[in-house]
Amino acid sequence: LIWILSSFGPSGFVTNSANSFAAGLGHILVPIFKPIGIDQWQPISALFTGILAKEVITSSMMVMFHTSSKAFLIASLGQFMTPLSAYTLLVFILLYAPCFATLATIKQETGSTKWMLYSVASSLVVAYGIAFIIFQVGRLFIGWFKMRLIINVIIIAAIIALAFYLLVKTFQRGKQGKCAACDYDCEIKKLAKNKKQL
């Protein structure tokens, strides 16, 4: 798919991927991604293949930059991406839309296309929001060393806060006689309630 998008354009087969459909689509979306530090079409176009599988994004970018060397890809990305924008790109990739296999599982388990679409939309909003916050807050600080340190501290603090919240919530649910996983009454819960009453 990415080969077709990067090898063909409005005039047919192209030797320069800058004239391809992938480039055109990426250029259209650059204004949306610029607030999170991504201002080149190649990473944006490669994000579409991440819906197939996130690990494909790197190889897609290699196709976009016409290279088979990861070292050359890193050097190419380093020409137009700062450490902060690279960090926000990684955060966005980790959080944006799940792959097709996950979406198919969501549709099968819930029996609803709406939940599948909600999963895609909410993931995109969360990914964009967090990447936006990281990039914009990071830009406020002067010096790349300070930014990397502060971003790492913020992310670690957020992870610790989330883990603490989930732990407290689990303990509270346990005290109420509820399982940590759900609100439904099941045989295990009924047995647990009977034991407490004895």
Phi, psi and omega per residue, in radians:
L1 nan -0.876 -3.116
I2 -1.165 -0.564 3.107
W3 -1.123 -0.745 3.128
I4 -1.109 -0.811 -3.122
L5 -1.121 -0.611 -3.099
S6 -1.580 -0.171 -3.125
S7 -1.852 -0.224 3.138
F8 -2.164 2.575 3.110
G9 -2.413 -2.963 3.138
P10 -1.017 -0.473 -3.117
S11 -1.660 0.115 -3.118
G12 1.850 -2.530 -3.114
F13 -1.188 2.332 -3.139
V14 -2.143 2.538 3.078
T15 -1.614 -0.396 3.105
N16 -1.849 2.020 -3.078
S17 -1.136 -0.239 3.088
A18 -1.159 -0.293 3.121
N19 -1.804 0.208 -3.033
S20 -1.576 3.015 3.061
F21 -1.101 -0.652 3.137
A22 -1.074 -0.729 3.117
A23 -1.133 -0.755 3.124
G24 -1.061 -0.776 3.117
L25 -1.134 -0.741 3.115
G26 -1.096 -0.737 3.128
H27 -1.098 -0.651 3.121
I28 -1.108 -0.648 -3.063
L29 -1.557 -0.110 -3.127
V30 -0.965 -0.770 3.136
P31 -1.043 -0.509 3.133
I32 -1.296 -0.649 -3.075
F33 -1.562 -0.221 -3.108
K34 -1.057 -0.685 3.120
P35 -1.117 -0.246 3.063
I36 -1.873 0.278 2.989
G37 1.546 0.125 3.139
I38 -1.855 1.844 -3.055
D39 -2.118 0.344 3.054
Q40 -2.109 2.594 -3.044
W41 -1.292 -0.478 -3.038
Q42 -1.064 -0.907 3.121
P43 -1.113 -0.596 -3.130
I44 -1.144 -0.791 3.121
S45 -1.135 -0.637 3.136
A46 -1.165 -0.445 3.133
L47 -1.085 -0.502 3.140
F48 -1.116 -0.589 3.131
T49 -1.301 -0.340 3.120
G50 -1.137 -0.309 3.082
I51 -1.239 -0.514 3.038
L52 -1.207 -0.861 3.073
A53 -2.935 2.331 -3.041
K54 -1.102 -0.528 -3.118
E55 -1.223 -0.183 3.135
V56 -1.381 -0.281 -3.066
I57 -1.039 -0.754 -3.131
T58 -1.077 -0.833 -3.139
S59 -1.156 -0.561 3.084
S60 -1.140 -0.716 3.104
M61 -1.168 -0.569 3.081
M62 -1.116 -0.671 3.076
V63 -1.140 -0.737 -3.131
M64 -1.093 -0.635 -3.129
F65 -1.622 0.119 3.109
H66 0.924 0.948 3.122
T67 -2.499 2.740 3.016
S68 -2.009 0.136 -3.099
S69 -1.883 2.180 3.093
K70 -1.164 -0.571 3.116
A71 -1.098 -0.727 3.106
F72 -1.159 -0.678 3.107
L73 -1.076 -0.790 3.131
I74 -1.083 -0.734 3.118
A75 -1.122 -0.701 3.134
S76 -1.147 -0.767 3.122
L77 -1.142 -0.615 -3.136
G78 -1.146 -0.328 3.135
Q79 -1.267 -0.519 -3.097
F80 -2.202 0.056 3.103
M81 -2.094 2.362 3.021
T82 -1.490 2.907 3.064
P83 -0.994 -0.638 3.141
L84 -1.159 -0.792 -3.138
S85 -1.191 -0.582 3.060
A86 -1.133 -0.693 3.114
Y87 -1.100 -0.771 -3.138
T88 -1.187 -0.595 3.066
L89 -1.088 -0.764 3.117
L90 -1.090 -0.730 3.115
V91 -1.102 -0.768 3.133
F92 -1.069 -0.780 -3.137
I93 -1.079 -0.700 -3.132
L94 -1.150 -0.557 -2.988
L95 -1.830 -0.311 -3.025
Y96 -1.309 -3.071 -2.926
A97 -0.644 2.360 3.089
P98 -1.152 2.849 -3.117
C99 -1.270 2.938 -3.093
F100 -1.021 -0.652 -3.135
A101 -1.093 -0.733 3.112
T102 -1.161 -0.730 3.123
L103 -1.097 -0.703 3.103
A104 -1.117 -0.676 3.116
T105 -1.159 -0.738 3.109
I106 -1.056 -0.784 3.138
K107 -1.107 -0.716 -3.121
Q108 -1.211 -0.756 -3.092
E109 -1.230 -0.693 -3.117
T110 -1.548 -0.374 -3.091
G111 1.217 0.392 -3.049
S112 -2.441 2.283 3.039
T113 -1.270 -0.502 -3.135
K114 -1.071 -0.748 3.133
W115 -1.150 -0.630 3.110
M116 -1.128 -0.818 3.133
L117 -1.158 -0.645 3.068
Y118 -1.078 -0.707 3.114
S119 -1.056 -0.763 3.123
V120 -1.131 -0.858 -3.078
A121 -1.121 -0.795 -3.114
S122 -1.161 -0.664 3.106
S123 -1.104 -0.737 3.122
L124 -1.117 -0.742 -3.135
V125 -1.139 -0.797 3.133
V126 -1.106 -0.796 -3.129
A127 -1.065 -0.816 -3.124
Y128 -1.144 -0.758 -3.119
G129 -1.073 -0.817 -3.125
I130 -1.205 -0.723 3.099
A131 -1.102 -0.681 3.107
F132 -1.088 -0.805 -3.137
I133 -1.093 -0.805 -3.130
I134 -1.065 -0.790 -3.096
F135 -1.190 -0.807 -3.081
Q136 -1.221 -0.703 3.094
V137 -1.180 -0.706 3.131
G138 -1.067 -0.613 3.137
R139 -1.191 -0.367 -3.131
L140 -1.218 -0.423 -3.060
F141 -1.644 2.563 -3.103
I142 -1.721 2.366 3.111
G143 1.628 2.225 -3.082
W144 -1.153 -0.596 -3.132
F145 -1.104 -0.775 3.126
K146 -1.087 -0.708 -3.120
M147 -1.099 -0.827 -3.114
R148 -1.092 -0.730 -3.137
L149 -1.121 -0.816 -3.109
I150 -1.160 -0.724 3.118
I151 -1.085 -0.769 3.115
N152 -1.093 -0.711 3.119
V153 -1.119 -0.748 3.139
I154 -1.092 -0.792 -3.122
I155 -1.147 -0.751 3.121
I156 -1.112 -0.739 3.112
A157 -1.097 -0.700 3.117
A158 -1.132 -0.718 3.122
I159 -1.135 -0.754 3.121
I160 -1.123 -0.743 3.133
A161 -1.101 -0.737 3.116
L162 -1.120 -0.771 3.133
A163 -1.099 -0.733 3.125
F164 -1.118 -0.757 3.124
Y165 -1.051 -0.823 -3.136
L166 -1.126 -0.646 3.118
L167 -1.154 -0.811 3.113
V168 -1.084 -0.754 3.133
K169 -1.071 -0.721 3.128
T170 -1.101 -0.778 3.122
F171 -1.117 -0.709 3.121
Q172 -1.099 -0.731 3.129
R173 -1.154 -0.643 3.112
G174 -1.121 -0.682 3.121
K175 -1.174 -0.511 3.129
Q176 -1.461 0.002 -3.135
G177 1.414 0.351 -3.139
K178 -1.870 2.634 3.023
C179 -1.262 2.712 3.112
A180 -1.231 -0.421 -3.000
A181 -1.478 -0.613 -3.018
C182 -2.684 3.065 3.123
D183 -1.808 -0.030 -3.063
Y184 -1.347 2.588 3.021
D185 -1.431 2.285 3.101
C186 -2.336 3.058 -3.094
E187 -1.077 -0.670 -3.129
I188 -1.114 -0.716 3.124
K189 -1.165 -0.708 3.127
K190 -1.102 -0.705 3.089
L191 -1.110 -0.718 3.135
A192 -1.121 -0.705 3.118
K193 -1.158 -0.711 3.119
N194 -1.092 -0.700 3.112
K195 -1.119 -0.662 3.128
K196 -1.164 -0.642 -3.130
Q197 -1.234 -0.514 3.116
L198 -1.295 nan nan
